[in-house]
Amino acid sequence: MSHPIQAAKFLEDKSNAKWHDETLWFVRDKRDTSSKGIPEWENLRELASSIKDNVLSNLDSYLVEFEKNAIKNGIKIHWAKDAEEHNQIVLSILKEKDCKAIVKSKSILTEECHLNPYLEENGVEVVDTDLGERIVQFLNQPPSHIVLPAIHLKKEHISEIFHEKLQTEKGNNDPYYLTQAARKHLREKFLAAKVAITGVNFGVAETGEFVVCTNEGNADMGVHLADTHIACMGIEKLIPKREHLGVFLRLLARSATGQSITNYNSHFRSPSEGKEIHIILLDNGRTKQLGREKFRNSLKCIRCGACMNTCPIYRRSGGYSYDSVVPGPIGSILSPGIDLKKHSSLPFASTLCGSCSDVCPVKINIHEQLYEWRQEITKAQSSINAKSIAMKIANGIFSTPYAYKLSGQIMRGSLKILPESVTYSNLNTWGKERDLPELPKQSFKDWYKNNGNE
């Protein structure tokens, strides 16, 4: 995939691109306002980062501790090495329960495993119950943002979707009306489902419990009405103790949406009488990423989306331009570790301004890792391409004073007489959205030679 090509498609609708940019910056601004209300904000970030460092350095022992305590609580634990095994485990549980329809709350991990299409191919109806996820599910699209799945859609578009899928009043764009229609539609699905699937925000090694954070209460509605709860959890989601939740819950919502805390922070420790809880612990390349010294910090991510809301590239190119389950800056350092060839353009979709690292609640050095991935990708690309040829030519010019001087004179002279059709041709990618600066009459060296003594 090519991020520049996909970004160009997104930017064809300039009005929508501008709206997308401004909407996400509004969320970023809310994050700033909320975080400034806590004097110890930076101390919280440092503490969260240190806790995650500890987890990553002792992940094996924390996983064993979590499994032991969860089993003691009556929870059934499953281990999955990859997405295929994860999906097979889910399907085996559904077959055991003779379940043909499930409700699912927001879970980036199940998107990572492509669980929805897998279950549908095996005759299981999947209903995403997060409002944003249900909207994109109607369109057969993945989420474009890990916290705001339908952020790329305006209310007018959502109204059209609901009119087609839920028979709402045509042209009624009122958010309350649309939300009530979705609520009525989903309530029927909740009541009929035997099995509910959720993600996991935090697993507590000390107690064997796990926490699911939502703003809509859809995870609670699903698991309390269903007889079986399947929680899909990445192995990096652990924290050592319950008391550490106070650190992460204060950071998560403020970083994600500017709220002081998520509306529903649901703790699941043991199943109710006559019910079952299953946890699927997924690796899927995480231990491999853990072994990459330069990139292991990416596993600290708590999926708040703050780096996306602040990133000038993501805001102006949209989530689908990344062709990745996790888009934006954090996705650009996670995805190359999964498929370097496919996602080789993503680390270059960044200005390296460092804003992503500045807002990350667990202090992941995202912009530095983006730079490191660029080095890795350049080393891995053995074939000769236009960029490598251009760099070799530039190297020759910059290393030879006479060639540098001559090329400058030629370029200044040529740009004065060449027509715009040539100057702004496809060879000048920089000029697609920008005008070249006014040409100087002479080089700095020539100017200094004439004016240096003044």
C-alpha positions as CSV (number, residue, x, y, z in Angstrom):
1,M,0.0,0.0,0.0
2,S,1.0,3.6,-0.5
3,H,0.0,6.2,2.1
4,P,0.7,9.2,-0.2
5,I,-1.7,7.7,-2.9
6,Q,-4.4,7.0,-0.4
7,A,-4.0,10.4,1.3
8,A,-4.4,12.1,-2.1
9,K,-7.7,10.3,-2.6
10,F,-8.9,11.6,0.9
11,L,-7.8,15.1,0.0
12,E,-9.9,15.2,-3.2
13,D,-12.8,16.2,-1.0
14,K,-11.3,19.4,0.3
15,S,-14.3,20.4,2.4
16,N,-14.5,17.1,4.2
17,A,-10.7,17.0,4.7
18,K,-10.9,20.4,6.3
19,W,-13.8,19.4,8.5
20,H,-11.9,16.2,9.6
21,D,-8.8,18.2,10.5
22,E,-10.7,20.7,12.5
23,T,-12.9,18.1,14.3
24,L,-9.9,16.1,15.5
25,W,-8.0,19.3,16.6
26,F,-11.1,20.2,18.6
27,V,-10.7,16.8,20.4
28,R,-7.0,17.5,20.9
29,D,-7.9,20.9,22.4
30,K,-10.3,19.3,24.9
31,R,-7.5,16.9,25.9
32,D,-5.2,19.9,26.6
33,T,-7.8,21.7,28.7
34,S,-8.6,18.6,30.7
35,S,-5.0,17.6,31.4
36,K,-4.1,21.1,32.5
37,G,-6.7,20.8,35.3
38,I,-4.4,18.2,37.0
39,P,-1.2,19.7,38.4
40,E,0.4,16.3,38.7
41,W,-0.3,15.4,35.0
42,E,3.3,15.0,34.0
43,N,4.0,12.9,37.1
44,L,1.1,10.6,36.2
45,R,2.5,10.2,32.7
46,E,5.9,9.3,34.1
47,L,4.4,6.9,36.6
48,A,2.3,5.2,33.9
49,S,5.3,4.8,31.7
50,S,7.4,3.3,34.5
51,I,4.6,0.8,35.4
52,K,4.5,-0.3,31.7
53,D,8.3,-0.6,31.6
54,N,8.1,-2.9,34.6
55,V,5.3,-5.0,32.9
56,L,7.3,-5.3,29.6
57,S,10.4,-6.4,31.5
58,N,8.5,-9.0,33.5
59,L,5.7,-9.9,31.1
60,D,6.2,-13.7,31.4
61,S,5.8,-13.7,35.2
62,Y,2.8,-11.3,35.2
63,L,1.1,-13.4,32.6
64,V,1.5,-16.5,34.7
65,E,0.3,-14.6,37.8
66,F,-2.8,-13.3,35.9
67,E,-3.7,-16.7,34.5
68,K,-3.4,-18.4,38.0
69,N,-5.6,-15.8,39.7
70,A,-8.1,-15.7,36.8
71,I,-8.5,-19.4,36.9
72,K,-8.9,-19.2,40.7
73,N,-11.8,-16.8,40.1
74,G,-13.6,-19.2,37.8
75,I,-12.5,-17.7,34.5
76,K,-11.5,-19.9,31.6
77,I,-8.2,-18.9,30.0
78,H,-7.2,-19.6,26.4
79,W,-3.9,-18.8,24.7
80,A,-3.6,-17.8,21.1
81,K,-0.3,-17.4,19.2
82,D,-1.8,-15.6,16.2
83,A,-5.1,-14.2,14.8
84,E,-6.0,-17.5,13.2
85,E,-5.8,-19.4,16.5
86,H,-7.7,-16.6,18.2
87,N,-10.6,-16.8,15.8
88,Q,-10.7,-20.6,16.0
89,I,-11.0,-20.4,19.8
90,V,-13.9,-17.9,19.6
91,L,-15.7,-20.1,17.0
92,S,-15.2,-23.2,19.1
93,I,-16.8,-21.6,22.1
94,L,-19.7,-20.4,20.0
95,K,-20.3,-23.9,18.5
96,E,-20.2,-25.3,22.0
97,K,-22.9,-22.9,23.1
98,D,-24.9,-23.4,19.8
99,C,-24.7,-19.7,19.2
100,K,-25.5,-18.2,15.8
101,A,-25.5,-14.5,16.8
102,I,-23.3,-12.5,19.1
103,V,-23.0,-8.9,20.3
104,K,-19.6,-7.2,20.4
105,S,-18.4,-4.0,22.1
106,K,-15.5,-2.1,20.7
107,S,-12.3,-4.2,20.4
108,I,-9.3,-3.1,18.3
109,L,-7.9,-6.6,18.9
110,T,-10.8,-8.3,17.2
111,E,-10.3,-5.9,14.3
112,E,-6.7,-6.9,14.2
113,C,-7.7,-10.5,13.9
114,H,-10.5,-9.8,11.4
115,L,-12.9,-11.7,13.6
116,N,-16.1,-10.3,12.1
117,P,-15.6,-11.6,8.6
118,Y,-14.3,-14.9,9.9
119,L,-17.4,-15.5,12.1
120,E,-19.7,-14.4,9.3
121,E,-18.1,-16.8,6.9
122,N,-18.9,-19.5,9.5
123,G,-22.6,-18.6,9.8
124,V,-22.5,-16.3,12.8
125,E,-24.1,-12.9,12.8
126,V,-21.9,-10.3,14.4
127,V,-23.4,-7.0,15.7
128,D,-21.0,-4.3,16.8
129,T,-22.8,-2.4,19.6
130,D,-20.6,0.6,19.9
131,L,-22.6,3.3,18.0
132,G,-19.6,4.4,15.8
133,E,-18.6,0.8,15.1
134,R,-22.2,-0.1,14.1
135,I,-22.3,2.8,11.7
136,V,-19.1,1.7,9.9
137,Q,-20.3,-1.9,10.0
138,F,-23.4,-0.9,8.1
139,L,-21.0,0.4,5.4
140,N,-18.8,-2.7,5.6
141,Q,-15.9,-0.5,6.6
142,P,-13.4,-0.9,9.4
143,P,-13.1,1.9,12.0
144,S,-11.1,4.9,10.8
145,H,-10.0,5.8,14.3
146,I,-9.5,3.6,17.3
147,V,-11.6,5.7,19.7
148,L,-13.9,7.5,17.2
149,P,-14.6,4.8,14.6
150,A,-16.9,6.9,12.4
151,I,-15.1,10.3,12.7
152,H,-14.8,10.5,9.0
153,L,-18.6,10.6,8.5
154,K,-20.8,13.7,9.0
155,K,-24.2,13.5,10.6
156,E,-25.9,14.0,7.2
157,H,-24.2,10.9,5.9
158,I,-25.1,8.9,9.0
159,S,-28.7,10.0,8.6
160,E,-28.7,8.5,5.0
161,I,-27.2,5.3,6.3
162,F,-29.8,5.0,9.1
163,H,-32.6,5.8,6.7
164,E,-31.5,2.9,4.5
165,K,-30.7,0.4,7.3
166,L,-33.1,1.3,10.1
167,Q,-35.8,3.1,8.1
168,T,-35.4,6.3,10.0
169,E,-37.0,9.5,8.7
170,K,-35.3,10.7,5.5
171,G,-33.3,13.9,5.9
172,N,-33.6,13.9,9.7
173,N,-30.0,14.7,10.9
174,D,-30.8,15.3,14.5
175,P,-28.1,13.5,16.6
176,Y,-30.6,12.7,19.4
177,Y,-33.1,11.2,17.0
178,L,-30.5,9.1,15.3
179,T,-29.0,7.9,18.6
180,Q,-32.5,6.8,19.8
181,A,-33.1,4.9,16.6
182,A,-29.8,3.1,17.0
183,R,-30.6,2.4,20.7
184,K,-33.9,0.8,19.8
185,H,-32.3,-1.3,17.1
186,L,-29.4,-2.5,19.3
187,R,-31.7,-3.3,22.3
188,E,-33.3,-6.1,20.3
189,K,-29.9,-7.6,19.5
190,F,-28.8,-7.4,23.1
191,L,-31.8,-9.3,24.3
192,A,-31.4,-12.1,21.7
193,A,-27.7,-12.8,22.1
194,K,-26.4,-15.8,24.0
195,V,-22.7,-14.7,23.8
196,A,-21.1,-11.2,24.2
197,I,-17.6,-10.4,23.1
198,T,-15.6,-7.5,24.5
199,G,-12.1,-6.2,24.4
200,V,-10.0,-5.6,27.4
201,N,-8.4,-2.2,28.4
202,F,-6.5,-3.5,31.5
203,G,-5.8,-6.9,33.0
204,V,-4.8,-6.9,36.7
205,A,-2.2,-9.6,37.4
206,E,-2.6,-9.3,41.2
207,T,-6.3,-10.2,41.2
208,G,-7.0,-11.9,37.9
209,E,-9.7,-9.4,37.0
210,F,-9.9,-7.2,33.9
211,V,-11.4,-3.8,33.1
212,V,-13.4,-2.7,30.1
213,C,-13.9,1.0,29.5
214,T,-16.8,2.4,27.4
215,N,-18.8,5.6,27.2
216,E,-22.1,4.0,26.0
217,G,-22.5,1.2,28.5
218,N,-22.9,-1.3,25.6
219,A,-20.3,-3.7,26.9
220,D,-22.2,-4.0,30.2
221,M,-25.5,-4.4,28.5
222,G,-24.1,-7.2,26.4
223,V,-22.3,-9.2,29.0
224,H,-25.0,-8.9,31.7
225,L,-27.7,-10.2,29.4
226,A,-25.6,-13.0,27.7
227,D,-24.8,-16.3,29.4
228,T,-21.2,-16.3,28.1
229,H,-18.7,-13.5,28.0
230,I,-15.6,-13.8,25.7
231,A,-12.9,-11.2,26.5
232,C,-10.2,-10.8,23.8
233,M,-7.0,-9.4,25.3
234,G,-3.5,-8.6,24.0
235,I,-0.8,-10.0,26.3
236,E,0.6,-6.5,26.8
237,K,-2.6,-5.2,28.4
238,L,-1.5,-6.2,31.9
239,I,-0.8,-4.0,34.9
240,P,0.7,-5.4,38.1
241,K,-1.8,-4.3,40.7
242,R,-5.3,-3.0,41.1
243,E,-4.1,0.3,42.7
244,H,-2.4,1.1,39.4
245,L,-5.8,1.4,37.7
246,G,-6.1,4.8,39.4
247,V,-3.1,6.0,37.3
248,F,-4.3,4.7,34.0
249,L,-8.0,5.6,34.3
250,R,-7.1,9.2,35.0
251,L,-4.9,9.3,31.9
252,L,-7.0,7.3,29.5
253,A,-10.2,9.3,29.1
254,R,-8.5,12.7,29.3
255,S,-6.1,11.7,26.6
256,A,-8.8,10.2,24.4
257,T,-11.7,12.6,24.5
258,G,-10.9,15.2,27.2
259,Q,-13.3,13.6,29.7
260,S,-12.2,13.4,33.3
261,I,-13.0,9.7,33.2
262,T,-14.7,7.1,30.9
263,N,-18.5,6.8,31.7
264,Y,-18.3,3.1,32.4
265,N,-15.2,1.4,33.8
266,S,-16.5,-2.1,34.3
267,H,-14.5,-4.6,36.4
268,F,-14.9,-8.3,35.7
269,R,-13.5,-10.7,38.2
270,S,-15.6,-13.9,38.2
271,P,-18.7,-15.1,36.4
272,S,-22.2,-14.9,37.9
273,E,-23.8,-18.2,38.9
274,G,-24.7,-20.2,35.8
275,K,-22.6,-18.0,33.5
276,E,-19.1,-18.3,32.0
277,I,-16.3,-15.9,31.3
278,H,-13.5,-16.7,28.8
279,I,-10.4,-14.7,28.3
280,I,-8.3,-15.2,25.1
281,L,-4.7,-14.0,25.6
282,L,-3.3,-13.1,22.2
283,D,0.3,-12.8,21.1
284,N,0.1,-12.2,17.3
285,G,3.6,-10.7,17.0
286,R,3.7,-9.0,20.4
287,T,6.6,-11.0,21.7
288,K,8.5,-10.4,18.5
289,Q,7.9,-6.6,19.0
290,L,9.0,-7.0,22.6
291,G,12.3,-8.4,21.4
292,R,13.0,-5.3,19.2
293,E,14.9,-3.1,21.6
294,K,14.2,0.1,19.6
295,F,10.5,-0.6,19.2
296,R,9.4,-2.5,22.4
297,N,8.1,0.8,24.0
298,S,5.3,0.8,21.4
299,L,3.7,-2.1,23.5
300,K,3.0,0.4,26.2
301,C,0.1,1.9,24.2
302,I,-3.2,2.1,26.0
303,R,-5.2,2.9,22.8
304,C,-6.3,6.4,23.7
305,G,-5.9,7.8,20.2
306,A,-4.3,11.1,21.4
307,C,-1.4,10.8,18.9
308,M,-4.0,10.6,16.0
309,N,-5.9,13.7,17.2
310,T,-2.7,15.8,17.3
311,C,-0.9,14.4,14.2
312,P,-1.0,16.9,11.3
313,I,-0.7,14.0,8.8
314,Y,-3.5,11.8,10.2
315,R,-5.8,14.8,10.6
316,R,-5.3,15.7,6.9
317,S,-5.2,12.3,5.4
318,G,-7.8,10.2,7.3
319,G,-7.6,6.8,8.9
320,Y,-8.1,4.8,5.8
321,S,-5.0,6.2,4.1
322,Y,-3.0,4.0,6.5
323,D,-4.7,0.7,5.4
324,S,-3.9,-0.6,8.9
325,V,-6.1,-1.6,11.9
326,V,-4.4,1.0,14.0
327,P,-3.8,4.1,11.9
328,G,-1.9,7.3,12.8
329,P,1.5,7.6,14.5
330,I,1.2,4.6,16.8
331,G,0.0,2.5,13.9
332,S,2.9,3.6,11.9
333,I,5.3,2.1,14.4
334,L,3.3,-1.0,15.1
335,S,2.3,-2.0,11.5
336,P,5.8,-2.3,10.0
337,G,6.6,-4.9,12.7
338,I,3.7,-7.0,11.4
339,D,4.3,-6.6,7.6
340,L,7.3,-4.4,6.7
341,K,6.8,-4.6,2.9
342,K,3.1,-3.7,3.0
343,H,3.5,-0.8,5.5
344,S,6.8,0.5,4.4
345,S,5.4,3.9,3.5
346,L,3.8,4.6,7.0
347,P,6.9,5.7,9.0
348,F,7.4,8.4,6.3
349,A,3.8,9.7,6.8
350,S,5.1,12.0,9.5
351,T,6.7,15.4,9.9
352,L,8.7,14.0,12.9
353,C,7.4,17.1,14.8
354,G,7.2,15.1,18.1
355,S,3.6,16.2,18.9
356,C,2.6,12.5,19.1
357,S,5.2,11.8,21.8
358,D,4.3,15.0,23.7
359,V,0.6,13.9,24.1
360,C,1.2,10.2,24.7
361,P,-0.1,9.4,28.2
362,V,2.5,6.6,28.6
363,K,5.4,8.6,27.1
364,I,6.1,6.4,24.1
365,N,8.9,8.0,22.0
366,I,6.7,7.7,18.8
367,H,8.5,10.2,16.6
368,E,11.9,8.6,17.4
369,Q,10.6,5.2,16.6
370,L,9.2,6.5,13.3
371,Y,12.7,7.7,12.4
372,E,14.2,4.4,13.4
373,W,11.7,2.5,11.2
374,R,12.8,4.7,8.3
375,Q,16.3,3.5,8.7
376,E,15.2,-0.1,8.9
377,I,13.1,0.2,5.8
378,T,15.8,1.9,3.8
379,K,18.2,-0.9,4.7
380,A,15.6,-3.5,3.7
381,Q,15.0,-2.0,0.3
382,S,17.7,-3.6,-1.8
383,S,16.1,-2.7,-5.2
384,I,17.1,0.6,-7.0
385,N,14.2,3.1,-7.1
386,A,13.7,6.7,-8.1
387,K,14.4,8.0,-4.6
388,S,17.7,6.1,-4.2
389,I,18.9,7.3,-7.6
390,A,17.9,10.9,-6.6
391,M,19.8,10.6,-3.3
392,K,22.9,9.3,-5.0
393,I,22.8,12.2,-7.5
394,A,22.3,14.7,-4.6
395,N,25.2,13.1,-2.7
396,G,27.5,13.7,-5.6
397,I,26.3,17.3,-6.0
398,F,26.6,18.2,-2.3
399,S,30.0,16.6,-1.9
400,T,31.5,18.6,-4.9
401,P,31.6,22.4,-4.4
402,Y,31.9,23.1,-8.2
403,A,28.9,20.8,-9.0
404,Y,26.9,22.4,-6.2
405,K,27.6,25.9,-7.5
406,L,26.9,25.0,-11.1
407,S,23.6,23.1,-10.3
408,G,22.4,26.1,-8.3
409,Q,23.0,28.4,-11.3
410,I,21.3,26.0,-13.7
411,M,18.2,25.6,-11.5
412,R,17.8,29.4,-10.9
413,G,18.1,30.0,-14.6
414,S,15.8,27.2,-15.7
415,L,13.0,27.9,-13.2
416,K,12.8,31.5,-14.6
417,I,12.0,30.3,-18.1
418,L,10.3,27.0,-17.7
419,P,6.5,26.9,-18.1
420,E,4.4,25.9,-15.0
421,S,3.3,22.7,-16.8
422,V,6.9,21.6,-16.5
423,T,7.8,23.1,-13.1
424,Y,4.7,21.6,-11.5
425,S,4.6,18.3,-13.4
426,N,4.2,14.9,-11.6
427,L,8.0,14.9,-11.0
428,N,7.5,17.7,-8.5
429,T,5.5,16.0,-5.7
430,W,6.2,19.0,-3.4
431,G,4.5,21.3,-5.9
432,K,1.2,19.4,-5.9
433,E,-0.2,21.4,-3.0
434,R,2.4,24.3,-2.7
435,D,3.9,27.1,-4.7
436,L,7.7,27.2,-5.0
437,P,9.3,30.1,-3.2
438,E,10.4,33.2,-5.1
439,L,13.8,32.6,-6.7
440,P,16.8,34.5,-5.3
441,K,18.8,36.6,-7.7
442,Q,22.0,35.1,-6.5
443,S,23.3,32.4,-4.2
444,F,24.2,33.1,-0.6
445,K,27.8,32.5,-1.4
446,D,27.8,35.1,-4.2
447,W,25.8,37.6,-1.9
448,Y,28.4,37.1,0.9
449,K,31.3,37.7,-1.5
450,N,29.8,41.0,-2.4
451,N,28.5,42.1,1.0
452,G,30.5,40.2,3.6
453,N,32.7,43.1,4.5
454,E,29.8,45.4,5.2
